[in-house]
Amino acid sequence: MEIQPAIPTYDDLFEPTIKALKALGGSGSVREIYEKVCELEQFSEEQQSILYKEGPQTAIYARLSWTRLYLKNYGAIESSGRGFWSLTEKGRNLQVIDKREINQVSKLKKNKDSIEPQEGQPDALIPVDSNLWTEKLLSILQKMPPDAFERLCQRILRASGFIKVQVTGKKGDGGIDGIGVLRISLLSFQVFFQCKRYSGSVGPAEIRDFRGAMVGRTDKGLFITTGTFTTEAKKEATRDGAPALELIDGEELSSILRNLKLGVETKTIEVVDIDENWFNHL
């Protein structure tokens, strides 16, 4: 029986999250916090690849959602909306992390927008701040047939300003799924892209294979996935002496689809506010 590497609990991540935000200058996006925590704690590629249940989120990413919720209820961090977090004055001045105190204070604080985790299972449910719409969207994308997902990526590139976008669909081509041309002012760049419906993390080996397939053909590459990229994969993508690759993970892919309004619609709710004083002065 294969033994899985240890994954920290949500309260084990209290201190790393505070340290990560301090290292980021006091604020950061969910993705930036996740990456900095992985870096500071030196989580292995194997640890970063373990899925939460069946995915698409990794276990560490999901547990950090609970970590942020508890730290928020404790008053150490606050959300500025759209997955952006910052330290409060209390968080900035926090020198000692008392897990027991944070747990007690957070659980006593009533939060109608959150659901308390079951005893012994702090990550049994994903809290509101983790963008449930993103999880639902990624679940839909992962169920798409490979050719349909490639066509979706083709449409994304066209909507983003690429021209002559072609899906090659060739097997044994090192993962090259398509080619497009990006025109910026007077210059044009041929870009190879790879789009994979991954659950979990893409490692450095996939990045090296993709780059190898590009050698002698182009020096611009774009890797799109519904999953995430491990720390080593990101380092490999920007390694000195090798063509840099652009990486788009599931979270960024979801934001792109929302911004381009491709299958994702943001609805605005009207609120009627009655000014009683206005009527009193008639």
N, C-alpha and C positions, 0 to 999 in steps of 0.2 A: 504493500500500500504506500502510495506516494505521500510524503509529509509536506504540507504546504508551509512556506515561511511565515513567521509571525507577522501579524498586522497590528499596528497600535490601535488601542481603543480610542473612542472620541475624546475622552478626558486626558489621555496620554498626549493628545495633540493640542491641548490648551497652550502650553508653553511654546512649542514650535510655531504656532500660529501668531502669537504675540511677537516672538522674535522675528518671524518672517515679515510682518507688517512694519516693524521698526527698521529692518534692513531695507525695506522698499521705500523708506522715507515717511512712513506713517499711514500710507494708504495703498490700495491695489485692487485689481480685479480678482475675481474668483480664480481664474487661471493663473495669474501672477502669484497669488498666495500659495496655490497648490504647487507650482513649480519651485518656489523658494523653500517651502517646507520640505519637499523631496530632496532638494539640494542640501539644506542644513542638516537634515536627519540622515542623509546619505542612504536613502532607501535604494535597495537593489533593483535591477531591471525586473527580476522575478516578482518582487513585492509590488512594483508599480503595475504589473500586468495582471494581477489577480482581480477578477471581476466581482462586482457587487451583485449577488444572486446570478442572473444570467446576462447582466449588462444592460445598457451600453456603458454605464459608469463603472469605474474601477472602485475597489473597496476603499482605498485611501481617499479618493475623491468624494465618495458618498459619506464617509465618516467625518470628513472635514465640514460637511454641511451641518451636521449636528454640533460640531465644535463651535462653528460660528454662531449658531443659534444660542447655545449656552453662554458664550462670551458676550453676546448681545444682551441677553436677559440679565447678565451680571453687571452690565454697564461698561464693559471694557472696550467694546467695539460698536460701531454703528454702520448701518447701510445707507448709502446714498442713492440706492435704486439701481436697477439693471446690473446686478452682480458686482457692484463696486463697494468696497468696505474700507473703513478708516478707523484708526485708534481714537478713542475719546481721551479726555484729560486723565481719567482714571486709568485707562489702559496704558497711556504713555508713562505714567508714574508707577505702574505696577512693577515691583521688584521681585516679589515672591509669589509664585503661583501655588495657591492652595486649592487643589482639586476638590476636596471635600466641601470647602466653603462655596466655591463656584457652583457646584452641583446643588447645594442646599438653597442658595439664593435664587438660582435660576428656576428650580422646580417650584419655589414658593411664588414666583412671579407669574401671574395669570396672563396668558397670551392667547387670545381667542383665535389667532391665525395659525397656531401651532398645535400639533398633536403630541402628547407626551409619549415617549417610547415605552415599550413594555419593559418590565423589570428584567435586567440582565441582557436586554437587546436594544441598546441605545441607537442602533442604526436600522431598526426594523422597518421604519418608515422614513421617507425622504421629506424633510421639512419644506415649508413654503418657499424659503429663500433660494432653493436650489433650481428654480426655474423648471417647473414640471412640464411646461409646454415643450422645452428643449428635449427632455427625456422622451416624451410622447412622439415628437417629430423624428428623433433618431431611431426609435423603435420601428416607425413606419419605413424609414429609409433602409434599415437593415433587412427588411422583409421584401424589398424590391428585387426583381430579377437583375442579374448583373448587367445585362444590356440596357435595361431601363434606367439603372443608376448611372451608367455611362452617358446615356442621352441627357439625363438631368444635369450632369456636370458640363456637358457640351452647351446646354442652354444657359447655365450659369455664366460660363465664360463669354458667350455671345452677349448676354445682358450686361456684362462687365466691361465691354469694349473690345473684345477679341474678334478678329475676322478670320475667315478661312478655317474655321474650327472643324476638324474631322475626327470621328471616332474610328480608330484603325481596327480594333477587335481582333488583332493578330495574336495567336498563341505562340509562346516561345520567343517573344520579343522583349524579354526582360522586364515585363510589367508596363511597357508603354501602351497606354490605352487610347491616346489621341494626340493630335498636334493642332496648335493654333498659332495665330500671328497677333502679337500685341503691338499696336502702333502708338507711339508716343511722339507727338510733334512731327519732326522730320525723320525719325528713326523707327525702324520696325524690327521686332525680335521674334524669332521662331521659338515657341515654347512647347516642350513635350509635357504631357500630364499623365498622371496615374491616379485612378480613383478606386478606392477599395472600401467595401462595406465591412469594416473590421468591428469586432466586439473586443474591447480591451485596448491594449497599447501596441503601436507599431515600434519595432526595435531598430537598432542600427543596421542590421543585416539587410532589411528591406530597402533602406535608404541607399546602401552601397550597391545593391543589385540594380536599383533604378538609375543611379548615376552611371553605373557601368554600361547600361543599355544606351545612354545618351552620348557616350564618348565618341568623338569624331563626327557627330551629327548635329549637336547643338550644345550650348552651355547654359541654357535656361530651362529649369524644370519646376514643375508644380505637383506636389503630392497632396491629394485630397482624401481624407478618411472620415468615417463616421465615429471612429474611436479616438484615441489620444496618442501622443508621441512620448516615448520615454525620454528621460534626460539625456541618455547616451545617443538616442536617435537625433535629438536636436543638436547635439554637439557635432555629430557626423554630418548633418545637413549644412553646417557652417564651418566645417573643418578647413584650416589653412591649406592652401595649395590645391584645393579641389573646387569645382564649380559649386556655388551656393545654391541650395534648393529652397524653394518656398514651401512651407508646410501649412496646411489648413486642417485643423482637427474638427471633431464633431460639433463642439460648442461654437466655433467660428463659422462653420458651415451653416449651422442653424441661424445665426445672426445674419449671414449673407442672404439666405433665402427669405428671411423676414424683411430685410432692407430692400431687396429686389421685388418683394411681393410675389414670389413664386410659390404658390401653394400655401402661403402663410399670410394671414390677414390680421392686422392689429386694429381692434375695434375701440372706438372712443365712446364712453358713456356720458350722456348729457345729464347734468345735475340741475334741477330747478331750485333756485334760491329766491324766496319771497322776502322782499324788504318791507316789513310791517311799518316802519317809520315813514316810508314814502307815502303810504295811504293816510297816515295820521296828519300829514301836512297839506292835504288837499283842502 
